[in-house]
Amino acid sequence: LRSLDEYLSFYDNNIFRLMEARKMIKFATDAPSEIRNLPEDAIEMIHAATESMEGWRGDVARFITMAYPYTGLRPSELRKVNLVDVNLDNWTITVKHPKGERTYGRQRRVGIPEGPAREAFVRFLEARRGYLTENSLPVNVEPLVPYYAKGRLDYWHPGYFNTLKYEIEQRSGHTVQAEGLSIILLPARNRQRSAHRGYLETPRTRLDDNHGKALRPDEGFARL
């Protein structure tokens, strides 16, 4: 699409730029070249900070701190997953609402790797059943992560996820920036905004030992 846009622009045809300005299309960005695994001990450190969180919020917090790094799902993708999209027979998640679904996004299937990730899914589904039963709701409601308040059942709103993310950061003492397949963990007091896609980075204090390079879950690891 970008190549065609450049070709048309050479002949003063800016139709794609006009469509982009009207949000009718969106150009895909290039994937970062550096892809590295997020160490399991770093994941466990963030996850451990959620163990003292109570109620349904705590259950969701413990789930997302495992689901995001091990599956590589974007925040909006996990929030919109339905219960039927999770297949525990072959340990996959069908992403029906990918980022950019109205333009460049495509549905895909993501694997849930063996180990802590699968254990987290099993624990969460048990907690989910208890939460729905406690509120006299059927256990087969559509949202994988349901939100029930004032007699209304819905998907979690992005604002609720952001509030939960903030609480996890406060408890763990680290900023968690999730974007695409990247999750970067930094001491909150040293965070600064980088120029590249808004990732939070600092050259002074990092949790990795990669000479200042960002930690990224390997794409193959996220899609076993």
N, C-alpha and C positions, 0 to 999 in steps of 0.2 A: 504494500500500500504506500509506503514511504517512497519507494523508487518511482512508482507511478505518479505520485504527487510532484516529485522533482522533475519528471519528464514533462508533465503538463505545465508546471511553473515556468519551464524554459520557454514555452510558447505563450506566456502570460495568461495561463488558465489557472486560476486560484480556487477552483471549485472545492477541492479537499480542505483548504484552509478555511473557507467559508463554512463548510460543514462542521469542521472541528470547532470553530468559534461558536456555532449554534448547538454544540454538544450532540451532533448527530452521529459523529464517528470519533474515535480516539486512537491515536497512534500508539502502538505498543513501544515501551521503552526497552532498551537493551538490557539483558541480564548482566549483573555484575560478574566479573571474571573470577574473582576469588570466592570459592565455596569451601567452607570448613565445617567440621562437625562441632556442635556444641557439646562440651564434655558432660557426661552424665552427672558428675558431682556438682556441676553448676546448676543443672536442672533440679537435682535433689535439694540443693540449698534454697532455691526459690520455693520449691514445693513444701519444704519443711516449715516455711514461714506461715503457711496456710493451715497447718494442723490444728492450731488453737482457734480457728475461726468456726463459729457455731452456726447451726441451722442450714437452711438451703443455700445461703450465700457461701458458706464454708464448703459445702459439697461442690458447688459450681467452681469455686476458686481452686480447689484441689484438682478438679477435672481439667480445667483449662491450662493449668501450669504443666500438665503432662501432655494434653492433647495438642497444643500448639507446637511445641518443639519437636515432638515425635512424628507428627503428621505433615507439618509444613503448611497447614491450612492458614489462610488469612483470617483475621478477626471476623469479618463479615461473612465469610464462607462457613465457618463453624457455627456462627450464630443462627444461620438460616438452614442448617441441616435438619432434616426430619428423622424421626425414629426409624422409618422404613429404609432410610438411606444407609443405615449402619447394618452391615452383615457380619455377624460373629461366626458364621460358618466358614467363611473364607477370609475374615478379618479385613474387610475393606469398607471404605466410606465413599458413597457416590456424591460428588459435589455437583449439585444441580443449579446452584446459583454462584458461579465463579465471579471473581472481580472482572468488571467490564463485560458482564453477560449480555448487555444490549449492543455491544460493538464487537470487540475482539475476543471476549472470553468464551471458553468452550467447556462443556461439561466434561468431567473426568472422574476417574476412580483412583482413590488414594489408599495405600496399604497402611495397616496398623501393625508396626513391628512387634515381635515377641518381646516379652519382658515387662518392664514397668508400664509401658503404654497400654498393653492389653489388660493388665491388672487394674489400671485406672479406669478404663472403660467399663469393666465388670462392676467395680465398686460404685461407679457413678450411676449405672443403670439400676442397681439395687437401691441406691439413695433416691433416685428419681421415682421409682415405684412407691417408696415410702412417702415421699412428698406429695405425690398425686393422691394416694390413698388417704392420707391425712386430711386433704382438702376435699374429699369425696368426689374426686375426678377420675375418669377412666384412665387406665395406665397406658392406653394405646393412642393418646392424643398426638397430634402431628409433630410439634416441636421436640427436637431432641433435648433442648434446654428450655423447658417451659417457664413462663413467668405468670404467676397468678396473683391478682390483687383486685380488691373491690368487686369481686364476682366476675372478673374478666380474665380469660386465659389467652396468652399471646406469646410470641417469641420475645426473647429479651431485647429490649431497646438498646441501641449502641451506647446511649448515655449510661445505662446500667452497667454495661461491660466496662466502660471507661472508669466509672466510679469504683468498680471492683478492682480493676487493674491498679488504680491509685492506692487503694487500701493494701493490696499485695506489696506494692513498692514501699509503702510506709513501714510495713511489718518486716520486710526483708532488708530494707536499707539500700535497695538497688533499683535503678530504673530498668524497666523491661520495655524495649521497643520492638514491636512485631510488625514486619512488613514483608509480605511475600514469604519467601523461605528463610528470612533472616530473623534471628532473635539476638539482640545485643544486650548484655547485662553490665551495667556500670554503677559505681557508687553515685547516689543521687546528688551529692554535693559537688561532684566534679563534672556534671553533664554539660554538654554544649551542643549546639545544633551544627551539623556538618552541612556542606554545600551539596552533597550527593544524596538526593532523594529524601532528605530530612532525617537521615540516620543520626542517632545520638552517639557521638564518639568523643574521646579525649585521648591524647597521646600520653598522658601522665599515669593514669591509674586504670588498669584493665583486669578482668578476671581471667584472661587467657594468657598463654605463653607463646603467642604467635608473632612477637616482634611488632606489636601495634596494629596487626591486621584484625579486621572484624571477624567474629565467630559466626559461622553460618551452618545450619544443619545441611548436610550433604543431600542433594536432590534424590540420589539413589536410596539413601537411608530413609528419606521421607516417603518414598513410593515403592517400598519393597513389595 
